[in-house]
Amino acid sequence: MRIHKTVGSERNLILRARLDNGLRKLLTHSSPSLEKLYDAMTYGVFEPGKCLRPLLAYSACEAMGGQFDAADGVACAVELMHAYSLIHDDLPALDDALVRRGKPALHVAYGESAALIAGDALQALAFESLAQPSAVSAGIRLQMLAVMARAAGPAGLAGGQFLDMALAGTRPTLEQVAEMQRLKTGALIEASVVMGAMAGGATVETNRFVALRKYAEQIGRAFQVRDDILDVVGDRVALGKAVHADQHADKSTAVSSLGLEGARHYARQLLLGALTALDAFGPEADALRQLAHVVVERDL
């Protein structure tokens, strides 16, 4: 299915409907004894979020001339992995956040042990989504599994979360903050674009594939910088979570390193870098360009 001429909010609604349909299939169970676990998993996944990573996967697939159905497994996988990371990030042992996207964090609603297990289950389900038979060849799916594993492990989410905790209370350099953000946030955003492009038929290390990877690297960093800015100037109700949390926890952020205006300037530079990376593409990458603006200009 191609919806190249459908743009903006209408296009995103169509893609989110595809995503929700795929997620609900993955979260269907037949064991009454596991009902509470699946309820907790569903609670953690179906939150009123931006679905940025699935939209990036679909849009990268489209930019390479692929069909949206080829990216369904990728879109579900990156949303499941993202949900897992938020659930674990909120746990008392890490950020101890009580609210996520305007409602009680999963560990508040279901208990800490259920949240821990639900997060583990969602991570496993993300890999299942990538591995299951689809319009993408088995060889490409195997490559995608490697990309996802790297994004989830010490070279990605896990490493970034470790650095986030390790740097708290210190005065790190901008380079240290950038490394932490690249791993904790940027790695999964980059993987979403890379796997979406692979689903669309991209050959690794071609000029267009390298350009998409550069784009993803820039917006991955920009996303976290904008998060740091919103933690200072954002509205608690609009964000659906506490503000000034990084400052209270003495976390290392772009704002703590550069100041508020410096962080804003840095985000604009990253946006320009992302858009420049797409110069090799025509209108087929317009959705990616739009998403880059959303990342830097969003209010939640």
VOTOR-673426 format. One line per field, with one value per residue (C-alpha): residue number from 0; x, y, z. Coordinates in steps of 0.25 Angstrom, whole numbers, always signed. Layout:
N
n NUM | ...
u X | ...
v Y | ...
w Z | ...
//
This chain:
300
n 0 | 1 | 2 | 3 | 4 | 5 | 6 | 7 | 8 | 9 | 10 | 11 | 12 | 13 | 14 | 15 | 16 | 17 | 18 | 19 | 20 | 21 | 22 | 23 | 24 | 25 | 26 | 27 | 28 | 29 | 30 | 31 | 32 | 33 | 34 | 35 | 36 | 37 | 38 | 39 | 40 | 41 | 42 | 43 | 44 | 45 | 46 | 47 | 48 | 49 | 50 | 51 | 52 | 53 | 54 | 55 | 56 | 57 | 58 | 59 | 60 | 61 | 62 | 63 | 64 | 65 | 66 | 67 | 68 | 69 | 70 | 71 | 72 | 73 | 74 | 75 | 76 | 77 | 78 | 79 | 80 | 81 | 82 | 83 | 84 | 85 | 86 | 87 | 88 | 89 | 90 | 91 | 92 | 93 | 94 | 95 | 96 | 97 | 98 | 99 | 100 | 101 | 102 | 103 | 104 | 105 | 106 | 107 | 108 | 109 | 110 | 111 | 112 | 113 | 114 | 115 | 116 | 117 | 118 | 119 | 120 | 121 | 122 | 123 | 124 | 125 | 126 | 127 | 128 | 129 | 130 | 131 | 132 | 133 | 134 | 135 | 136 | 137 | 138 | 139 | 140 | 141 | 142 | 143 | 144 | 145 | 146 | 147 | 148 | 149 | 150 | 151 | 152 | 153 | 154 | 155 | 156 | 157 | 158 | 159 | 160 | 161 | 162 | 163 | 164 | 165 | 166 | 167 | 168 | 169 | 170 | 171 | 172 | 173 | 174 | 175 | 176 | 177 | 178 | 179 | 180 | 181 | 182 | 183 | 184 | 185 | 186 | 187 | 188 | 189 | 190 | 191 | 192 | 193 | 194 | 195 | 196 | 197 | 198 | 199 | 200 | 201 | 202 | 203 | 204 | 205 | 206 | 207 | 208 | 209 | 210 | 211 | 212 | 213 | 214 | 215 | 216 | 217 | 218 | 219 | 220 | 221 | 222 | 223 | 224 | 225 | 226 | 227 | 228 | 229 | 230 | 231 | 232 | 233 | 234 | 235 | 236 | 237 | 238 | 239 | 240 | 241 | 242 | 243 | 244 | 245 | 246 | 247 | 248 | 249 | 250 | 251 | 252 | 253 | 254 | 255 | 256 | 257 | 258 | 259 | 260 | 261 | 262 | 263 | 264 | 265 | 266 | 267 | 268 | 269 | 270 | 271 | 272 | 273 | 274 | 275 | 276 | 277 | 278 | 279 | 280 | 281 | 282 | 283 | 284 | 285 | 286 | 287 | 288 | 289 | 290 | 291 | 292 | 293 | 294 | 295 | 296 | 297 | 298 | 299
u +0 | +6 | +0 | +10 | +1 | -6 | +2 | +1 | -8 | -17 | -5 | +0 | -14 | -14 | +0 | -4 | -16 | -7 | +2 | -9 | -14 | -1 | +2 | -12 | -9 | +5 | -2 | -13 | -12 | -20 | -15 | -25 | -13 | -5 | -16 | -10 | +3 | -3 | -12 | +1 | +8 | -4 | -4 | +10 | +9 | -4 | -1 | -4 | +10 | +16 | +19 | +31 | +40 | +29 | +26 | +41 | +41 | +30 | +35 | +49 | +43 | +35 | +47 | +54 | +42 | +36 | +22 | +17 | +13 | +28 | +31 | +19 | +28 | +39 | +29 | +23 | +37 | +42 | +30 | +30 | +45 | +42 | +31 | +40 | +51 | +41 | +35 | +49 | +54 | +42 | +45 | +49 | +63 | +65 | +57 | +46 | +36 | +22 | +15 | +17 | +9 | -2 | -5 | +2 | +15 | +13 | +20 | +10 | -2 | +2 | +14 | +29 | +30 | +19 | +26 | +39 | +34 | +25 | +37 | +45 | +33 | +31 | +46 | +45 | +32 | +40 | +50 | +38 | +32 | +44 | +46 | +32 | +30 | +27 | +28 | +43 | +53 | +58 | +72 | +68 | +60 | +73 | +81 | +69 | +70 | +85 | +82 | +71 | +80 | +91 | +81 | +76 | +89 | +101 | +104 | +90 | +78 | +85 | +98 | +91 | +83 | +96 | +103 | +91 | +91 | +107 | +108 | +97 | +103 | +115 | +119 | +121 | +127 | +117 | +124 | +120 | +106 | +105 | +110 | +100 | +89 | +93 | +92 | +80 | +71 | +78 | +81 | +67 | +63 | +75 | +71 | +56 | +61 | +71 | +62 | +51 | +60 | +64 | +50 | +48 | +60 | +72 | +85 | +94 | +105 | +100 | +100 | +85 | +86 | +97 | +90 | +78 | +87 | +93 | +79 | +75 | +87 | +84 | +70 | +73 | +82 | +72 | +61 | +68 | +73 | +58 | +54 | +65 | +59 | +45 | +49 | +52 | +41 | +31 | +17 | +14 | +0 | +4 | +16 | +9 | +20 | +28 | +36 | +50 | +52 | +66 | +70 | +64 | +72 | +84 | +84 | +94 | +87 | +89 | +83 | +92 | +104 | +101 | +90 | +76 | +79 | +91 | +83 | +73 | +84 | +89 | +76 | +74 | +88 | +84 | +71 | +79 | +89 | +77 | +71 | +84 | +86 | +73 | +78 | +80 | +65 | +53 | +39 | +39 | +46 | +37 | +31 | +45 | +47 | +34 | +37 | +51 | +43 | +34 | +45 | +52 | +39 | +30 | +24 | +22
v +0 | +14 | +27 | +36 | +47 | +47 | +56 | +63 | +59 | +50 | +42 | +40 | +36 | +25 | +20 | +20 | +12 | +2 | +2 | +0 | -12 | -18 | -16 | -22 | -34 | -36 | -33 | -43 | -55 | -68 | -71 | -66 | -67 | -57 | -47 | -37 | -37 | -34 | -23 | -17 | -18 | -12 | -1 | +2 | +2 | +9 | +22 | +36 | +37 | +43 | +30 | +37 | +24 | +16 | +29 | +30 | +15 | +16 | +29 | +24 | +12 | +21 | +30 | +17 | +14 | +3 | -1 | +2 | -12 | -16 | -7 | -11 | -21 | -10 | +0 | -9 | -14 | +0 | +5 | -8 | -5 | +9 | +6 | -4 | +7 | +17 | +6 | +3 | +17 | +21 | +10 | +14 | +9 | +18 | +31 | +28 | +35 | +35 | +40 | +37 | +43 | +49 | +36 | +28 | +21 | +6 | +3 | +12 | +6 | -9 | -10 | -10 | -25 | -25 | -13 | -19 | -32 | -25 | -17 | -30 | -36 | -24 | -24 | -39 | -36 | -25 | -36 | -45 | -34 | -33 | -48 | -52 | -55 | -43 | -36 | -34 | -46 | -54 | -49 | -35 | -38 | -45 | -32 | -24 | -33 | -29 | -14 | -15 | -23 | -12 | -1 | -8 | -12 | -6 | +2 | +7 | +8 | +1 | +8 | +21 | +19 | +14 | +27 | +35 | +30 | +30 | +45 | +50 | +59 | +62 | +73 | +66 | +72 | +74 | +62 | +53 | +58 | +56 | +42 | +39 | +45 | +38 | +24 | +26 | +33 | +34 | +19 | +15 | +27 | +23 | +9 | +12 | +20 | +9 | -2 | +5 | +8 | -7 | -11 | -1 | -8 | +0 | -6 | -3 | +7 | +13 | +28 | +29 | +19 | +27 | +40 | +34 | +29 | +43 | +49 | +39 | +43 | +58 | +57 | +46 | +57 | +68 | +60 | +59 | +73 | +78 | +69 | +76 | +89 | +85 | +80 | +95 | +103 | +92 | +91 | +80 | +77 | +78 | +69 | +59 | +57 | +66 | +77 | +82 | +67 | +67 | +79 | +73 | +60 | +67 | +61 | +64 | +71 | +80 | +92 | +89 | +89 | +100 | +108 | +110 | +119 | +111 | +98 | +104 | +108 | +94 | +88 | +97 | +93 | +79 | +81 | +88 | +76 | +66 | +74 | +75 | +60 | +59 | +67 | +54 | +52 | +58 | +59 | +44 | +49 | +60 | +53 | +51 | +66 | +69 | +59 | +66 | +80 | +73 | +68 | +81 | +90 | +81 | +86 | +72
w +0 | -4 | +1 | -5 | -8 | +6 | +15 | +28 | +39 | +30 | +26 | +40 | +44 | +34 | +38 | +53 | +49 | +42 | +54 | +65 | +57 | +56 | +71 | +75 | +68 | +75 | +88 | +87 | +96 | +99 | +114 | +125 | +135 | +127 | +126 | +136 | +129 | +115 | +122 | +127 | +114 | +107 | +117 | +114 | +99 | +96 | +102 | +95 | +90 | +77 | +70 | +64 | +62 | +55 | +46 | +43 | +39 | +30 | +24 | +21 | +14 | +6 | +3 | -3 | -12 | -3 | +1 | +15 | +18 | +17 | +28 | +37 | +45 | +47 | +52 | +62 | +67 | +69 | +77 | +86 | +88 | +91 | +101 | +108 | +110 | +116 | +126 | +131 | +131 | +140 | +150 | +164 | +163 | +151 | +149 | +159 | +151 | +155 | +143 | +128 | +117 | +126 | +134 | +145 | +141 | +139 | +152 | +159 | +152 | +153 | +163 | +161 | +158 | +148 | +141 | +141 | +134 | +125 | +120 | +118 | +110 | +101 | +97 | +94 | +86 | +78 | +73 | +70 | +61 | +53 | +51 | +47 | +32 | +24 | +11 | +14 | +11 | +22 | +19 | +21 | +34 | +40 | +37 | +44 | +56 | +57 | +56 | +67 | +76 | +75 | +77 | +90 | +96 | +102 | +89 | +90 | +100 | +111 | +110 | +109 | +122 | +129 | +125 | +129 | +143 | +144 | +140 | +149 | +160 | +151 | +142 | +129 | +116 | +104 | +97 | +109 | +109 | +94 | +95 | +106 | +97 | +85 | +92 | +100 | +90 | +77 | +75 | +74 | +65 | +56 | +56 | +52 | +40 | +36 | +37 | +30 | +18 | +18 | +17 | +6 | -2 | +2 | +0 | +11 | +9 | -4 | -4 | -1 | +10 | +16 | +15 | +23 | +34 | +35 | +35 | +46 | +54 | +54 | +58 | +69 | +75 | +73 | +79 | +92 | +92 | +90 | +102 | +110 | +106 | +109 | +123 | +126 | +118 | +115 | +121 | +131 | +126 | +111 | +113 | +122 | +131 | +142 | +137 | +143 | +146 | +140 | +149 | +162 | +159 | +155 | +141 | +130 | +119 | +107 | +115 | +127 | +117 | +108 | +114 | +109 | +97 | +94 | +94 | +85 | +75 | +75 | +72 | +60 | +55 | +56 | +49 | +37 | +37 | +36 | +25 | +17 | +18 | +10 | -2 | -9 | -9 | -16 | -11 | -7 | +6 | +9 | +21 | +27 | +25 | +32 | +43 | +45 | +48 | +57 | +65 | +67 | +68 | +76 | +90 | +96
//
